[in-house]
Amino acid sequence: MAKKVVSTKIGAAWFKFTENGKQYLSIKLDESIQPLTITPDKYLVLWEIPQDDTTTDKSPHYSVHIAKTIEE
């Protein structure tokens, strides 16, 4: 059997800065998936969005997905 990764987009993430100038990642999850349960067979994936694909300075830096490996 072959293994395949399936994923679903569940949100977006942006780089932000604290008042002290430290960078952190702010993640916004879609309301439709909450509450979100991560189990041993699922994992979160952050896919970087190329700067060429962003429309404004406020566009997200990452697309957040939940993924699972399945056997076909």
C-alpha positions as CSV (number, residue, x, y, z in Angstrom):
1,M,0.0,0.0,0.0
2,A,1.2,3.5,-0.8
3,K,1.1,6.3,1.7
4,K,-0.5,9.7,0.9
5,V,-0.7,12.9,2.8
6,V,-4.0,14.7,2.7
7,S,-4.5,18.2,4.1
8,T,-7.1,20.8,4.7
9,K,-6.5,24.6,5.0
10,I,-7.7,25.7,8.5
11,G,-6.3,29.2,8.8
12,A,-3.5,31.7,8.2
13,A,-0.4,33.0,10.1
14,W,1.4,36.4,10.2
15,F,4.7,37.6,11.6
16,K,4.1,40.2,14.3
17,F,6.3,42.0,16.8
18,T,6.0,42.7,20.5
19,E,6.5,46.1,22.0
20,N,10.1,45.0,22.7
21,G,10.7,44.2,19.1
22,K,10.7,40.4,19.4
23,Q,9.1,38.6,16.5
24,Y,6.4,36.0,16.9
25,L,3.9,34.1,14.7
26,S,0.2,35.0,15.1
27,I,-2.1,32.2,13.9
28,K,-5.8,32.7,13.1
29,L,-7.8,29.5,12.8
30,D,-11.1,29.3,10.8
31,E,-14.1,29.2,13.1
32,S,-15.5,26.2,11.3
33,I,-12.8,23.9,12.6
34,Q,-13.0,24.9,16.2
35,P,-12.7,23.1,18.6
36,L,-9.6,21.6,17.0
37,T,-8.4,18.2,18.2
38,I,-4.8,17.2,17.3
39,T,-4.4,13.4,17.6
40,P,-1.3,11.3,17.0
41,D,-2.3,10.7,13.4
42,K,-2.7,14.4,12.6
43,Y,-0.3,17.3,12.5
44,L,-0.2,21.0,11.7
45,V,1.6,22.3,8.6
46,L,2.6,25.9,7.8
47,W,3.0,26.5,4.1
48,E,4.9,29.7,3.3
49,I,3.0,32.0,0.9
50,P,5.5,33.5,-1.6
51,Q,5.7,37.3,-1.4
52,D,4.8,37.5,-5.1
53,D,1.4,35.9,-4.2
54,T,0.5,38.4,-1.5
55,T,-1.8,41.3,-2.3
56,T,-1.1,43.7,0.5
57,D,1.3,44.3,3.4
58,K,-1.4,42.7,5.7
59,S,-1.6,39.5,3.6
60,P,-0.7,36.3,5.6
61,H,2.9,34.9,5.5
62,Y,1.7,31.3,6.0
63,S,-1.2,29.1,5.2
64,V,-2.1,26.8,8.1
65,H,-3.2,23.2,7.3
66,I,-4.1,20.1,9.2
67,A,-2.6,17.0,7.6
68,K,-2.9,13.3,8.0
69,T,-1.0,10.4,6.3
70,I,-3.3,7.7,4.9
71,E,-2.6,4.4,3.2
72,E,-4.2,3.8,-0.1
